[in-house]
């Protein structure tokens, strides 16, 4: 059970993020996690990769679920409470964000799930939506990057495809947060020339 108090989140900033999510379907905050927490989570992700604890991610759901590395090339590990001090600290911050988004947008967000995502050089994730056709619980998608000193020429952008608008490329800079509506935002991960680490997550509501 998570019991410690998380870092305080700025109410004004959260209101701006909520407004952007409502108006544009996505929001970006360049420095969301404290620097020391970003480094600790990056070190944990790297260590898990080195010992083979990350597994190739699958696409699809249920009987249709399969590993398709030509579509999705990341390796993942789902987070659990008590997994590490850094993960617990991160989950507490996201719980605070969940409460504040509910207060602002009345989305009925009930829980948060998240995993480490490790993309080796050249790995990508083709355009997709985050909500399954037979399960509408994923409501707001969350990506937080763990990459120190990322350079634009190294690639690895998150490319958003807002409906009726030009695409948006977001570089995976450490501590950067991106939120978007799971059911509506087509998006993809472009290949990079170096290892690319992030936390991918979803605020979920109870299925209709």
Residue pairs with C-beta under 8 A, 6 or more apart in sequence:
1 81
2 81
2 88
2 91
2 92
2 95
4 88
4 89
4 92
5 92
6 89
6 92
6 93
6 95
6 96
7 34
7 93
9 93
9 96
9 97
9 100
11 100
13 29
14 97
14 100
14 101
14 104
15 104
16 27
17 27
17 29
17 179
18 27
18 100
18 101
18 104
18 105
20 26
20 27
20 28
21 27
21 101
21 105
21 140
21 179
21 180
21 181
22 105
24 162
25 162
25 163
25 180
25 181
25 184
25 185
26 160
26 162
26 168
26 178
26 179
26 180
26 181
26 185
27 178
27 179
27 180
28 170
28 176
28 177
28 178
28 179
29 176
29 177
30 173
30 175
30 176
31 175
31 176
32 144
32 175
32 176
32 177
33 41
33 90
33 93
33 144
33 175
33 177
34 175
35 174
35 175
37 86
37 89
37 90
37 93
38 146
38 148
38 174
38 175
39 148
40 85
40 86
41 86
41 87
41 90
41 116
41 146
41 199
42 146
42 147
42 148
42 174
42 197
44 84
44 86
44 87
44 116
45 54
45 116
45 118
45 146
45 197
46 195
46 197
48 54
48 77
48 116
48 118
49 75
49 118
49 195
53 77
54 75
54 76
54 77
54 116
54 118
55 75
55 76
55 77
56 67
56 69
56 73
56 74
56 75
57 67
57 72
57 74
57 75
57 76
57 117
58 65
58 66
58 67
58 68
58 72
59 65
59 66
59 67
59 68
59 71
59 72
59 128
60 66
61 132
61 134
61 135
62 134
69 123
71 125
71 126
72 124
72 125
72 126
73 119
73 120
73 122
73 123
73 124
73 125
74 117
74 118
74 119
74 123
74 125
74 189
75 117
75 118
75 119
75 120
76 115
76 116
76 117
76 118
76 200
77 115
77 116
78 113
78 114
78 115
79 87
79 90
79 91
79 113
79 114
79 115
79 116
79 199
80 87
81 87
81 88
81 91
82 88
90 114
90 144
90 199
91 112
91 114
94 112
94 114
94 142
94 201
95 112
98 109
98 111
98 112
98 203
101 107
101 109
101 140
101 203
102 108
102 109
107 139
107 140
107 203
107 205
108 139
108 205
108 206
109 139
109 140
109 203
109 204
109 205
110 204
110 205
110 206
111 203
111 204
112 142
112 201
112 202
112 203
112 204
113 201
113 202
113 204
114 142
114 199
114 200
114 201
114 202
115 199
115 200
115 201
116 197
116 198
116 199
117 197
117 198
117 199
117 200
118 195
118 196
118 197
119 125
119 156
119 189
119 191
119 192
119 195
119 196
119 197
120 195
121 191
121 192
121 193
121 194
121 195
122 191
122 192
123 191
123 192
123 196
124 188
124 189
124 190
124 191
125 188
125 189
126 188
127 159
127 161
127 186
127 187
127 188
128 186
128 187
128 188
129 182
129 183
129 184
129 185
129 186
129 187
130 138
130 141
130 182
130 183
130 185
130 187
130 202
131 138
131 182
131 183
132 138
135 207
136 183
136 205
136 207
136 208
137 204
137 205
137 206
137 207
138 182
138 183
138 202
138 203
138 204
139 181
139 182
139 183
139 202
139 203
139 204
139 205
140 179
140 180
140 181
140 182
140 202
140 203
141 179
141 180
141 181
141 182
141 185
141 200
141 201
141 202
142 177
142 178
142 179
142 199
142 200
142 201
142 202
142 203
143 158
143 177
143 178
143 198
143 199
143 200
143 201
144 175
144 176
144 177
144 178
144 198
144 199
144 201
145 172
145 173
145 174
145 175
145 176
145 197
145 198
146 174
146 197
146 198
146 199
147 156
147 172
147 173
147 174
147 196
147 197
147 198
148 174
149 174
150 156
150 171
150 172
150 173
150 174
152 171
153 193
154 192
154 193
154 194
155 190
155 191
155 192
155 193
156 171
156 172
156 189
156 190
156 191
156 192
156 193
156 194
156 196
157 169
157 170
157 171
157 172
157 189
157 190
158 169
158 170
158 172
158 178
158 187
158 188
158 189
158 190
159 167
159 168
159 169
159 170
159 187
159 188
159 189
159 190
160 167
160 168
160 169
160 170
160 180
160 185
160 186
160 187
161 167
161 185
161 186
161 187
161 188
162 168
162 185
163 184
163 186
169 190
170 176
170 178
172 192
172 196
172 198
180 187
182 202
189 196
